[in-house]
Amino acid sequence: NGWTRIACTALLGIYSICALLVLFKTRNDSDVDFMTIVVWALGLAAVIPLWSQQAREFFDTWRKD
């Protein structure tokens, strides 16, 4: 649904802010920085397909049924 895409994007935005805070606050801790970036990238990889044309068609079809 439309709210799903908006909610996931908003949560990624919130996590992006948190990730930036973590990256700036944890100096010289490469493990924490690496994992923060990996989790952020996974979140981004999950949100991008939600905004594709194929996902829009799927949600439109699902709503009609």
GUVEX-411672 format. One record per atom (N, C-alpha, C): residue number from 1; chain; atom name; x, y, z. Coordinates in nm, 3 decimals, always signed. Layout:
% residues N
num, cadena, atomo, u, v, w
NUM, A, CA, X, Y, Z
...
This chain:
% residues 65
num, cadena, atomo, u, v, w
1, A, N, +0.084, -0.119, +0.000
1, A, CA, +0.000, +0.000, +0.000
1, A, C, +0.088, +0.124, +0.000
2, A, N, +0.024, +0.238, -0.019
2, A, CA, +0.098, +0.363, -0.019
2, A, C, +0.162, +0.392, +0.116
3, A, N, +0.092, +0.356, +0.223
3, A, CA, +0.146, +0.384, +0.357
3, A, C, +0.269, +0.299, +0.385
4, A, N, +0.278, +0.183, +0.324
4, A, CA, +0.394, +0.096, +0.346
4, A, C, +0.521, +0.162, +0.295
5, A, N, +0.512, +0.216, +0.175
5, A, CA, +0.629, +0.282, +0.117
5, A, C, +0.669, +0.405, +0.199
6, A, N, +0.569, +0.482, +0.239
6, A, CA, +0.596, +0.603, +0.316
6, A, C, +0.655, +0.568, +0.452
7, A, N, +0.599, +0.467, +0.519
7, A, CA, +0.648, +0.427, +0.651
7, A, C, +0.792, +0.375, +0.643
8, A, N, +0.820, +0.292, +0.544
8, A, CA, +0.955, +0.238, +0.530
8, A, C, +1.056, +0.348, +0.497
9, A, N, +1.016, +0.441, +0.412
9, A, CA, +1.104, +0.552, +0.378
9, A, C, +1.129, +0.642, +0.499
10, A, N, +1.024, +0.667, +0.577
10, A, CA, +1.039, +0.749, +0.698
10, A, C, +1.131, +0.680, +0.799
11, A, N, +1.114, +0.549, +0.816
11, A, CA, +1.201, +0.476, +0.908
11, A, C, +1.346, +0.478, +0.861
12, A, N, +1.367, +0.467, +0.730
12, A, CA, +1.504, +0.476, +0.678
12, A, C, +1.560, +0.615, +0.702
13, A, N, +1.478, +0.717, +0.690
13, A, CA, +1.523, +0.853, +0.718
13, A, C, +1.563, +0.870, +0.863
14, A, N, +1.483, +0.816, +0.953
14, A, CA, +1.516, +0.823, +1.095
14, A, C, +1.645, +0.747, +1.124
15, A, N, +1.657, +0.628, +1.064
15, A, CA, +1.780, +0.551, +1.086
15, A, C, +1.901, +0.621, +1.025
16, A, N, +1.880, +0.692, +0.914
16, A, CA, +1.991, +0.766, +0.853
16, A, C, +2.046, +0.870, +0.949
17, A, N, +1.956, +0.941, +1.016
17, A, CA, +1.999, +1.040, +1.115
17, A, C, +2.074, +0.972, +1.230
18, A, N, +2.018, +0.862, +1.278
18, A, CA, +2.084, +0.787, +1.387
18, A, C, +2.220, +0.735, +1.342
19, A, N, +2.227, +0.686, +1.218
19, A, CA, +2.354, +0.634, +1.167
19, A, C, +2.459, +0.745, +1.159
20, A, N, +2.418, +0.862, +1.115
20, A, CA, +2.513, +0.974, +1.110
20, A, C, +2.564, +1.009, +1.249
21, A, N, +2.474, +1.009, +1.346
21, A, CA, +2.516, +1.036, +1.484
21, A, C, +2.616, +0.932, +1.532
22, A, N, +2.587, +0.807, +1.503
22, A, CA, +2.678, +0.699, +1.545
22, A, C, +2.814, +0.717, +1.477
23, A, N, +2.812, +0.745, +1.347
23, A, CA, +2.939, +0.758, +1.273
23, A, C, +3.022, +0.874, +1.323
24, A, N, +2.958, +0.983, +1.363
24, A, CA, +3.033, +1.098, +1.412
24, A, C, +3.075, +1.085, +1.558
25, A, N, +3.000, +1.007, +1.636
25, A, CA, +3.030, +0.994, +1.779
25, A, C, +3.129, +0.883, +1.809
26, A, N, +3.135, +0.780, +1.727
26, A, CA, +3.224, +0.667, +1.754
26, A, C, +3.350, +0.681, +1.668
27, A, N, +3.443, +0.750, +1.721
27, A, CA, +3.569, +0.768, +1.649
27, A, C, +3.661, +0.649, +1.680
28, A, N, +3.733, +0.608, +1.578
28, A, CA, +3.832, +0.499, +1.591
28, A, C, +3.770, +0.366, +1.628
29, A, N, +3.645, +0.345, +1.594
29, A, CA, +3.583, +0.214, +1.616
29, A, C, +3.528, +0.166, +1.482
30, A, N, +3.616, +0.108, +1.403
30, A, CA, +3.580, +0.073, +1.266
30, A, C, +3.474, -0.035, +1.258
31, A, N, +3.466, -0.124, +1.358
31, A, CA, +3.365, -0.230, +1.356
31, A, C, +3.225, -0.171, +1.367
32, A, N, +3.207, -0.077, +1.457
32, A, CA, +3.077, -0.013, +1.474
32, A, C, +3.041, +0.067, +1.349
33, A, N, +3.136, +0.141, +1.296
33, A, CA, +3.112, +0.218, +1.174
33, A, C, +3.073, +0.127, +1.058
34, A, N, +3.146, +0.017, +1.042
34, A, CA, +3.118, -0.076, +0.933
34, A, C, +2.979, -0.135, +0.946
35, A, N, +2.942, -0.182, +1.064
35, A, CA, +2.811, -0.243, +1.081
35, A, C, +2.699, -0.141, +1.064
36, A, N, +2.720, -0.019, +1.107
36, A, CA, +2.620, +0.086, +1.089
36, A, C, +2.597, +0.111, +0.941
37, A, N, +2.703, +0.116, +0.864
37, A, CA, +2.690, +0.138, +0.719
37, A, C, +2.625, +0.018, +0.652
38, A, N, +2.659, -0.102, +0.695
38, A, CA, +2.599, -0.223, +0.636
38, A, C, +2.449, -0.226, +0.661
39, A, N, +2.408, -0.199, +0.783
39, A, CA, +2.265, -0.201, +0.816
39, A, C, +2.191, -0.091, +0.740
40, A, N, +2.251, +0.027, +0.728
40, A, CA, +2.190, +0.135, +0.652
40, A, C, +2.175, +0.097, +0.505
41, A, N, +2.279, +0.035, +0.449
41, A, CA, +2.275, -0.007, +0.308
41, A, C, +2.167, -0.113, +0.286
42, A, N, +2.151, -0.204, +0.380
42, A, CA, +2.045, -0.305, +0.369
42, A, C, +1.907, -0.240, +0.373
43, A, N, +1.892, -0.141, +0.459
43, A, CA, +1.765, -0.068, +0.464
43, A, C, +1.737, +0.005, +0.335
44, A, N, +1.839, +0.067, +0.279
44, A, CA, +1.823, +0.136, +0.151
44, A, C, +1.790, +0.036, +0.040
45, A, N, +1.857, -0.079, +0.042
45, A, CA, +1.830, -0.182, -0.058
45, A, C, +1.688, -0.237, -0.047
46, A, N, +1.629, -0.230, +0.071
46, A, CA, +1.491, -0.277, +0.089
46, A, C, +1.390, -0.171, +0.047
47, A, N, +1.424, -0.043, +0.064
47, A, CA, +1.330, +0.065, +0.033
47, A, C, +1.325, +0.096, -0.116
48, A, N, +1.436, +0.091, -0.184
48, A, CA, +1.440, +0.128, -0.325
48, A, C, +1.340, +0.048, -0.409
49, A, N, +1.334, -0.084, -0.396
49, A, CA, +1.238, -0.158, -0.479
49, A, C, +1.092, -0.125, -0.448
50, A, N, +1.065, -0.075, -0.329
50, A, CA, +0.927, -0.040, -0.295
50, A, C, +0.874, +0.074, -0.382
51, A, N, +0.963, +0.156, -0.434
51, A, CA, +0.923, +0.270, -0.516
51, A, C, +0.933, +0.242, -0.666
52, A, N, +0.959, +0.118, -0.704
52, A, CA, +0.970, +0.083, -0.846
52, A, C, +0.832, +0.075, -0.910
53, A, N, +0.830, +0.079, -1.041
53, A, CA, +0.704, +0.067, -1.116
53, A, C, +0.641, -0.069, -1.092
54, A, N, +0.721, -0.173, -1.084
54, A, CA, +0.669, -0.308, -1.061
54, A, C, +0.599, -0.317, -0.926
55, A, N, +0.654, -0.253, -0.824
55, A, CA, +0.590, -0.254, -0.692
55, A, C, +0.459, -0.176, -0.697
56, A, N, +0.458, -0.063, -0.768
56, A, CA, +0.334, +0.014, -0.780
56, A, C, +0.224, -0.068, -0.845
57, A, N, +0.259, -0.139, -0.951
57, A, CA, +0.161, -0.225, -1.019
57, A, C, +0.112, -0.334, -0.925
58, A, N, +0.202, -0.394, -0.849
58, A, CA, +0.162, -0.498, -0.755
58, A, C, +0.065, -0.444, -0.651
59, A, N, +0.098, -0.327, -0.592
59, A, CA, +0.012, -0.270, -0.490
59, A, C, -0.123, -0.230, -0.549
60, A, N, -0.124, -0.178, -0.672
60, A, CA, -0.250, -0.142, -0.736
60, A, C, -0.337, -0.264, -0.761
61, A, N, -0.275, -0.373, -0.806
61, A, CA, -0.349, -0.497, -0.829
61, A, C, -0.401, -0.554, -0.698
62, A, N, -0.320, -0.549, -0.595
62, A, CA, -0.359, -0.602, -0.465
62, A, C, -0.477, -0.524, -0.406
63, A, N, -0.477, -0.393, -0.427
63, A, CA, -0.587, -0.309, -0.377
63, A, C, -0.718, -0.337, -0.447
64, A, N, -0.712, -0.372, -0.575
64, A, CA, -0.834, -0.395, -0.654
64, A, C, -0.902, -0.526, -0.616
65, A, N, -0.826, -0.624, -0.568
65, A, CA, -0.886, -0.754, -0.533
65, A, C, -0.967, -0.750, -0.407
